[in-house]
Amino acid sequence: RLPYFSFDLETVIDMIPGDMVVNAIIVAMKAHSNQTADPIIYHIGSSVRNPVKLRAVRDTSYQYFTKHPWINKDGIPIIVSYVKVLDSMNSFKRHLTLRYLLPLKV
């Protein structure tokens, strides 16, 4: 359970299903199997085909887990809330100061 994330809601990310990633890596490994033992780095991306913003990921996750909640060990549905977003380094530092540093000084 994470109380907050530090990211910009307008950031565009590339989400690719795991099976597509695995298949692409297997094909790349086969294609390069006869090459030397130099390290090979593989990168898989979908380019600008289906961009998604982190705001959509947050909103969709909230909607899904509100309609289909996880159940805890006692059989009680877990209530979700929107993820608190710290969208700048200043807000992140301010949160750490207020939440963790100041209580230590009291």
Secondary structure, DSSP 8 states (H G I E B T S, - for coil): --SEE---TT-EE----HHHHHHHHHHHHHHTTTS-SS--------TTSS-EEHHHHHHHHHHHHHHS--B-TTS-B------EE--SHHHHHHHHIIIIIHHHH-
